[in-house]
């Protein structure tokens, strides 16, 4: 959902005004196609990305980077939690993180993928509140050796898959005018 004018005096109007102000700020400081990619990463907006580039992200298994996913939702919730944890009780900080996730999903249009990500984020927050382990290998900052051990895969398999995915992504980005050196 993308409106051309900020909303009125409502929760949705306020959220969309924040989103549009953020998008306009990105447009002022970044050229295309970098601005479109960053909008995809931060807000799940894919409108500025070519269908070829989107297809490359699908093929190499990185489409979650440019659609609103659990990663985006987790970043919002974790940021709110870490800020509020310094002066609020743990449970209140987690609940505020959950509320921030809901507002973020509403701000970005409440698409099916974002609602699914919200549900997964809610499950992760519930798990943390209940002191249960949350397994998200790509979000835990694990090394390739640690991922291989957890998934019971040969390290060479993990390294090869990561290498081929990054090489394909690098080539696709270069074809779209992104300079990997900058």
C-alpha positions as CSV (number, residue, x, y, z in Angstrom):
1,X,0.0,0.0,0.0
2,X,1.5,3.3,-1.0
3,X,-0.4,6.6,-0.7
4,X,0.7,9.7,-2.4
5,X,-0.4,12.1,0.3
6,X,0.0,11.8,4.1
7,X,-3.1,10.6,5.9
8,X,-5.3,12.6,8.2
9,X,-5.6,12.7,11.9
10,X,-5.7,9.0,12.6
11,X,-3.3,6.3,13.7
12,X,-2.9,5.1,10.1
13,X,-2.5,8.7,8.9
14,X,0.2,9.2,11.5
15,X,2.0,6.0,10.6
16,X,1.9,6.6,6.9
17,X,3.2,10.2,7.4
18,X,6.2,8.7,9.2
19,X,6.8,6.2,6.5
20,X,6.6,8.8,3.7
21,X,8.9,11.2,5.6
22,X,11.4,8.4,5.9
23,X,11.0,7.5,2.2
24,X,11.5,11.2,1.2
25,X,14.6,11.4,3.3
26,X,16.1,8.3,1.6
27,X,15.3,9.8,-1.8
28,X,17.2,13.0,-0.9
29,X,20.4,11.2,0.2
30,X,20.6,8.2,-2.1
31,X,20.6,7.8,-5.9
32,X,18.6,5.1,-7.7
33,X,18.8,2.1,-7.6
34,X,20.5,2.2,-4.1
35,X,17.5,4.1,-2.6
36,X,15.0,1.5,-4.0
37,X,17.1,-1.3,-2.5
38,X,17.3,0.4,0.9
39,X,13.5,1.0,0.9
40,X,13.1,-2.7,0.1
41,X,15.3,-3.7,3.0
42,X,13.9,-1.3,5.6
43,X,10.3,-1.0,4.6
44,X,9.5,-4.0,2.3
45,X,8.9,-1.6,-0.6
46,X,9.7,-3.4,-3.9
47,X,8.2,-0.9,-6.3
48,X,11.5,0.7,-7.3
49,X,13.3,-2.6,-8.0
50,X,13.3,-4.2,-11.4
51,X,11.6,-7.5,-11.9
52,X,15.0,-9.0,-12.9
53,X,16.7,-8.0,-9.7
54,X,13.7,-9.3,-7.7
55,X,14.0,-12.6,-9.5
56,X,17.7,-12.9,-8.7
57,X,16.9,-12.4,-5.1
58,X,14.4,-15.3,-5.3
59,X,16.8,-17.6,-7.1
60,X,19.7,-17.1,-4.7
61,X,17.3,-17.4,-1.7
62,X,17.6,-13.8,-0.5
63,X,14.2,-12.4,-1.3
64,X,13.6,-12.0,2.4
65,X,16.1,-9.1,2.3
66,X,13.8,-7.0,0.1
67,X,10.4,-8.0,1.4
68,X,9.0,-7.3,4.9
69,X,10.2,-10.3,6.8
70,X,10.8,-11.6,10.3
71,X,14.2,-9.9,10.1
72,X,12.7,-6.4,9.7
73,X,10.2,-7.1,12.4
74,X,12.8,-8.5,14.7
75,X,15.0,-5.5,14.3
76,X,12.2,-3.2,15.3
77,X,11.2,-5.3,18.3
78,X,14.7,-5.8,19.5
79,X,15.6,-2.1,19.1
80,X,12.6,-1.1,21.2
81,X,13.3,-3.8,23.7
82,X,16.9,-2.8,24.2
83,X,16.1,0.9,24.6
84,X,13.3,0.3,27.0
85,X,14.9,-2.5,29.0
86,X,17.2,0.0,30.7
87,X,14.3,1.5,32.6
88,X,11.3,-0.8,32.3
89,X,10.8,-4.3,33.7
90,X,11.6,-7.1,31.2
91,X,8.0,-8.0,30.5
92,X,6.9,-4.4,29.9
93,X,9.9,-3.9,27.5
94,X,8.9,-7.0,25.5
95,X,5.3,-6.0,25.3
96,X,6.4,-2.5,24.1
97,X,8.5,-4.3,21.4
98,X,5.5,-6.4,20.4
99,X,3.4,-3.2,20.1
100,X,6.1,-1.6,18.0
101,X,6.0,-4.6,15.7
102,X,2.3,-4.2,15.2
103,X,2.6,-0.5,14.5
104,X,5.5,-1.2,12.1
105,X,3.4,-3.7,10.2
106,X,0.5,-1.3,10.0
107,X,2.8,1.5,8.8
108,X,4.2,-0.7,6.0
109,X,0.7,-1.7,4.7
110,X,-0.1,-4.9,6.5
111,X,0.6,-7.2,3.5
112,X,0.3,-11.0,3.8
113,X,4.1,-11.4,4.2
114,X,4.3,-8.7,6.9
115,X,1.4,-10.2,8.9
116,X,3.1,-13.6,8.7
117,X,6.3,-12.0,9.9
118,X,4.4,-10.3,12.7
119,X,3.0,-13.7,13.8
120,X,6.5,-15.2,13.7
121,X,7.9,-12.2,15.6
122,X,5.1,-12.5,18.2
123,X,6.0,-16.2,18.6
124,X,9.6,-15.3,19.1
125,X,8.7,-12.7,21.8
126,X,6.5,-15.1,23.5
127,X,9.3,-17.7,23.5
128,X,11.7,-15.2,25.1
129,X,9.1,-14.2,27.7
130,X,8.7,-17.9,28.6
131,X,12.5,-18.4,28.5
132,X,12.4,-20.7,25.5
133,X,15.1,-21.0,22.8
134,X,14.5,-19.2,19.5
135,X,16.3,-20.8,16.6
136,X,17.0,-18.4,13.7
137,X,20.4,-19.3,12.3
138,X,20.6,-16.4,9.9
139,X,19.7,-13.8,12.6
140,X,22.0,-15.3,15.3
141,X,25.3,-14.2,13.8
142,X,26.5,-17.8,13.6
143,X,29.7,-18.7,11.8
144,X,29.5,-21.1,8.8
145,X,31.1,-23.8,11.0
146,X,28.4,-23.3,13.7
147,X,25.6,-23.4,11.1
148,X,27.0,-26.6,9.6
149,X,27.2,-28.2,13.0
150,X,23.6,-27.2,13.9
151,X,22.2,-28.4,10.6
152,X,24.4,-31.5,10.5
153,X,25.7,-30.6,7.1
154,X,29.3,-30.7,5.9
155,X,31.0,-27.4,6.3
156,X,31.9,-27.5,2.6
157,X,28.2,-27.6,1.7
158,X,27.4,-24.5,3.8
159,X,30.4,-22.6,2.4
160,X,29.6,-23.6,-1.2
161,X,25.9,-22.6,-0.9
162,X,26.9,-19.2,0.7
163,X,29.6,-18.6,-1.9
164,X,27.3,-19.3,-4.9
165,X,24.5,-17.2,-3.4
166,X,26.8,-14.2,-2.8
167,X,28.4,-14.5,-6.3
168,X,25.0,-14.6,-8.0
169,X,23.8,-11.7,-6.0
170,X,27.0,-9.7,-6.7
171,X,26.6,-10.3,-10.4
172,X,23.0,-9.4,-10.4
173,X,23.6,-6.2,-8.5
174,X,26.4,-5.2,-10.8
175,X,24.1,-5.7,-13.8
176,X,21.5,-3.4,-12.2
177,X,24.1,-0.6,-11.7
178,X,25.0,-1.2,-8.1
179,X,28.7,-0.8,-7.5
180,X,29.7,-3.4,-4.9
181,X,32.9,-1.4,-4.0
182,X,30.8,1.5,-2.6
